[in-house]
Amino acid sequence: MLSAARAEEVAADPDVLEELVEEDTPREEFLDLDKAWHGLHWLLTGTTDDSSTPAGMAILGGTEIGEDWGYGPPRLLGPDDVRRVADALGELTEDDLRARFGPDAMKAADLYPSIWDEEDVFAEYLAPQYVLMQEFYARAASRGDAVLALIT
């Protein structure tokens, strides 16, 4: 999470990103989805690719800034986009995502990492990460913050 002012600073000077990532960010302002990011994106969008829908913007949305950090450049979602994402995630329950969970389809889509057919992967891995993501975006939206998304 970034204040709107800090987000403008990062957008104007992407070189600030390295410094920003090295800062000691308070836990409530940071979200690490571990390797669940691709599976969650699939459950939110039904695709492996970028999505411009509010739910799809949660992981792969926003404006690219700076250089590639591993899985593309960091992306910045402004406060208005954060609000749209928070609203969309607030409407999708764990049960909604469970209904979209299909290990065979996820394996066929070659989603990272290749763990989708493991026992209880939805209940023990994806669902808890989804709840954390919902809470994160709700908190950011309530504060009027932007979000910097980075996949490494």
N, C-alpha and C positions, 0 to 999 in steps of 0.2 A: 504494500500500500504506500502511496505517496500523496502528500498534500498536493492540491492543484498547483500551487506555486512551485513546488519541487518538481512536479511533472513537466511544467513548462521549461524549467531549467534543464532537465534531462533531454527534452525534445530539442532544445536550442543547441545543446552541446553534448552529443553522445559520448564524448570522452569522459564525462562525469560517471558513466555507467560502472567502470571498474572500481572507482572510489566508492560508489554507492553500494555495490555488491559486497565490498569488504567491510562496510559498516556493521556494527553490532545492532541488528534490527530487533526490536522487541517482538517476542513470539506472537502476540496478537496482531501484528502488522505483517506477518510473513506466512506463507503457505508453501509447504513442500509436498507435492503429490507423489513423490517417489516415482516409481515406474508405472503408476496407474494412469498417468496422463492420457496415453493413447487409447486405452480401453474406455476411460470416461468420455473422451471426445467422441468415440464411436457410439457409445450409448446415448449421448446427447444429440448426435447429428445423423447417425447411420452412415457416416462416411469417414474415410481416413484423412480427407483433405480439409483445408481451411473451410470455414463456414461463416457466412455473414449473418446468420440468425443469432438472436441474442444468446441463446444457450450455447451455440457453437463458438461464440466469441469468448467464452469463459477460459478456454485453453489456447486456442489458435487464432484469436481475433486481435484486433488493435492495429495500430500503425507501426510498421517496422521502423526501428531506429538503430543506427550504428551497424557494426559488423556482425557476421555470423559467429555465434558462440557454440556451435555444435549442431543444433537442429534449427538453424536459421537465426536471424537477428532477434534481439529482444523486441517485444511489442508493447506499445503503450496504449492503454484504454483510458480515455478521459472520464471524468466524473459522470457525464451523461450516459456513456456506454456502460460504465460500472453499474449504474442504476438499472439499466435495461437488462443486463446480465443477472443481477440480483433478483429482479422481478421474475425472470424466466426460470431461474433455478428454484425460486420459492414456489413455483407452480408445479415443479416436477418432484414427485416423491420417490423414495427408494423403491416402492412397488412399481412405479412407472418404469424406472430403469431396469428392475428385475425382469419385467415383461419384455424388455428389449434385449436382454442378455441372451446371446446364443453362441456358445463356445465354438460350434462348427463354423458358423459364419465369421466369427472373429478370427479364428485360425486361418480360414480361407482368405480373409482380407490382409493377412500377414501383419497383424497388429503387434506392436512392441509392448512388452516382451511376450514370448510365446508360452504363456502360462494359463490361458483362458479355459483349458479343459481340466485344470486341476480342481480337485474336490474343494468345495466351499470358497472358491476364489471370489465369487461375488459377495457373499455375506461377510467374509473375513478381510477382504482387501478393498474391493471397489466401493461397496456401500459406505464403510467408515470414511474413506477418502472423499466420497461425494458429500457426506454430511459436513466434513471440515470445509470443503469448498463452498457449500451453501452458506455456512456461517461466516466465512471469510468475506465473501462478496456482500452479504447483508451488512456486515460491520463496516466495510469500506463505503458502501452506498449511504449508510446512516451518517457517516462522517463527511460525506461529500468528497471522498478521496478518489484518486486515479489508481490504476493498478499497472505495474510493470510485470510483464510475463516473460519468463526466460526458461528455455528448456536446454539443459546441458547434458 
